[in-house]
Amino acid sequence: MAMRIEELVERVDRLPVTPSVHARVQRMVRDADASVRELSEAILGDPSLTAQVLRLANSAAYGRSRTVGTVSQAVVLLGFETIGRQVLAPAQDNPTERGAGDGAFDFGAFREHSVGVAAGARLLARRAGHADEEAVYVAGLLHDIGRVAMAEQMPVELEEAVDRAWRLRTSLVEAERRTIGFTHCRVGACLAARWDLPELVEDAVAFHHGPDLTERHNLETRMVEAADVLAKAMSLGYSGDDRVGSISKRTRELLQLETDELEGLLEAIRAESGQLTAPEADGADQGENPVKGAAKSADAIHDR
């Protein structure tokens, strides 16, 4: 009997953390000289740690009247000691040592893609004069978190979906619908709601492949949509399929993206995501990317 989405989400307590990031953050929480900004930036290098910190900050134990939407806010609220005790200590029991080519899910490539999308979303937010770049970064970082939950709880089914996407040259979302009956977008959105993550994160997770479907955080979701396309075009990590789409016409209009700007934006995203991941080597071979043939011209990204 196929697993229901509610059952899957109920089973997920926490997600795998990149060991190198975990070690770095652990050193920082013990360092009296480390600043809130430094610790926040380190946490923001890993999707799972980011989700767990925000989950704790928004839990009933802290009784906040407003949602904590950024890691820097969460670090101030929780404090270094609490993060070390309630986030890092449990995470030690669920690290990831996955390397490139490890079955259907490569955590290192997933993290690289997530950071690439986050960097792109933040650059687009900055370009638009958005009031909270970090909140948009977080939405980009967590946009594919449902893929991790599916890899942990239903690896065989996910592998079938990935294989279908490769064979038929279709999107992972379409392959998931056909083989599983629900998508990583739905799983991630349900997980975000269950963990009381910000509504912006929930919307970006649910609708980054279809931003026309949401009005609540439409502009920010479109930033994540565009950043996702751009990260795939540069083969930053791996998003589950090798199909590079185009940025939708409405998104281009709202973000005022012109074709002649895209080459510079691509380079800026590559540089920023490289800075975010370079200090923490995941052990994966960075010389080869699992996405074959994903490089795409700015004109093609902009053609829909």
N, C-alpha and C positions, 0 to 999 in steps of 0.2 A: 504493500500500500504506500502510495506516495506521501511524503511528509507535507503537512499543511504549513503555510507560512507562519501561522500563529504558533505552532509547535516549534518551528525552527527558531523564531525570535525568542521564545520562552527559554530555550536551551542555552542561549548565548549569554554568558555572564561577563566575560571580558575577551578581548581579542589579542592575538600575538603582537609582541613589541619587538622592534629591531634591537638586538642585543647591544650594539655599539651606542645607540641613542640612550638606551636604558642605563648603560654604564656611565655615560657622560652626565645625564641628569642626576644620577645617584651621587656622583662626585660633587655636583653643584649644591645639592640640598645639604651637604655636610660642610660646605665651604662658607665660612662666615663672611668672606669678602665678595661672594657672588651676589649680583643684583637681581631684582625682580625681572628686569628686562632680559638679562642673560639667561636666567632659568626659563623664562617664557619662550625665548627663541629656541632654546634647546628642545623643549617639549614640542614645539611646533614643527620639529623635524620628523615627527612620527605620528601618523593618523590615529593609531590605537591609544597612545598615551594622551594625545589631545582630547580624544573622546572621553577617556576615563576621568581626566581632570575636570572637564566641563560637566560630566555626569555627577561627580561628587559635589561640585560647587552648586549645582542646581537641585541637589537632593533635598528631601524634606528636612534632613538634619540641620540644614543651614537656613531654612525658612525665609528665603529671599522673596521680597515683594516683586522684584524685577528679575527677569532671566539674565543670568551671567552669560554674555555672548562671546567673550574673548578669554584667551588663556591668561593674559596679563591681569585681567580683572579677577580671574579665578585664583591666581597665585597670591594676589594681595589678600583675598578673602580667606583662603585656606591656610596660607603660611607654608614655609619650607618643610617643617617637621611633619605636618599632616600629609603633605604630598608624598614624602618619603615613606611614611608609615602605612597610609591607606591606598596609595596608588602604586608606588614602586615595589614595595614588598610583595604584594599579591602578584604583580606582573612577573616577578622572578620565576613563578611556577608555570608561566605560559609564554616563554620566549619563542622566537622563530629563528631557526638556523637555515631556512630554505635558501638555496642558491638558484642560479639560472637553470632553467630546464627541468625543474623538480616537479614533474607531473603537470597537471592543468593549471596550477597556481604557483607563481613565482613571487614571493613576498617582496624580495628586493626590487624587482621590476615594478610591482604594484606601488611600492613606496616612492620610487622615482617618478612614476606617472602622477601620483597624487601630489607630490611636491611641485612638479612642473605645472599642473593645473592650478594649484594654490598660488604659485608665483605669478602665473598669467592673470588670474583673477584679481590679485592685488594690484598689479600694474594697470589693469583696466579700470579698477576702482580709483586708483590714484589719478589716472588720466581724466576720469569723469568728475574729479573733485568730490568723491564720496566721503561722507563724514567718518566712516569707520572702516579703514582698509583691513584691519586685522580680522574683523568679523567676516569680511568677504574672503579673505585668505582661508579662514577656518572652513567656510562653506566649500571652497575648492578642495581643500585638503581631505575633507570627509565625503566628497561627492560619490565615491565608489565603495564606501565602507560595507555596503551590502555584499559585495563580492567576497570580502574576507569571511563574513559570517557563513556564506554559502560554501566556501572552500573548507571551513572548519566542520560544518554540520552535514553537508551533502557533497563530498568531493567527487564521487562517481558521477552523479547527475550533472555537476558543473563541468566535469571533463567531457561529458557527452555534448553539452551545449557548446563548449569551446571547439570541439572537433567539428560539430555541425557548422559553426560560424566559419571555420577555416575551409571546409570542403565546399560549401555553397557560396563562399565569399559574401556572406551577409553580416549584419551586425550581431553582436553578442546578445543584445536585448531581444531581437527577433528570434534568435536561436534558443534563448532561455524560454520564451513564451511557448515555442513549439515543443521543446523537450521536457520542460519542468512544469510549465503552467503559470509561472510568475517570474518576475525579473529581479535583478539585483537592486534596481531602483526602488521597487516596492519593499523588499527586505530591509534595505537601508533606511527608508523612511519610517517603517514600523519600529525599527531599532532606535532611531533618533527620538521618536515619540515616547517609546518605553523608557528611555534613559533621560527624558526631560532635556534634551539638547535644544538649542535655540531654534525658533521657527524658521529662521533663515536657512539653517543647516538642513532642516527637514524638507523645505521646499527645494533647495538646490539638489539634494539627494534624489528626491522624487521626480523632479521635472527637468534635470539638465539635458535630457534628450528630447524634451518637448516643452519648452518654456511658455508656449502659448496657453498651456493648460493651467497656469497659476497667475493670480493677480496679486497675491499677498506680498511676495518679494520678487516681482517679475524682473526688474532691472538687474538685481544681483544674480538671479538665476541665469539670466542671459549672459552675464559676465562669466559665469562658470561654464556655460555652454560653449562660448567662444574660446575660452582658455582650454577646454577639453579638446576641441578641434585642433587648436594650435599646437598643443603638447603632442597629440598623435601625429600631426604633420611632421614634427621634428623627431619622432621616434623616441620621445622621452619616456622611458620605461615601457610598460605594456598595459593596455586597458582591456584585454580579453579577446580582441579581434584585430585584424589588420586592415580594416575598412576605415579610411579617412574620409569623413564627410565634408560638408561645406558649412560655413556659418550662415544661418538662416538670414534671409533678406531683412526681416523685421528686426532681428538682433543687430545687424549691421547699421540699420537706420537709427535705432535707439542709442547705440553706442557711438554713432557717427564714425564708423570704421571705413576708411578708404583703402583701396587696393595698394596705393603707393606707400601707405604707412605700415603695411603688414610685415615687410621684410625687416624693418627696424624693430618692430614689436617682437618678431620671432627671435631675433638676436638678443634682445633685452630679457626675454623669458629664459632663454638658454643660459645666459650669464647668471641670472638671479637664482635659478634652480640649481645650477652648478655650485654656487656658493653655499646653498642650503644643504646640499648633500655631500659635498666634497670632504668635510672634516670627518664624516662617519662612513668609512668603507664597509659595505655590507658583505664583502667577500665574494660578490658576484663579479664575473668578468665584464668590466665596463667596455671592453673593446668590441663585444658583439651585442647587438640588440635583438631581442626575440621578435620584434616586429619587422618583417621582411617587406621591403618595398613601400614603406609608409611615407617616405619623404614626398612632399607635395609642394608645388609652387604656390606662391601667394595668390596668383590668379585663380588657380583651381579651388583654393579654400574659399574664395570670395564669389563663387559662380552661381550660387543658388538664388 
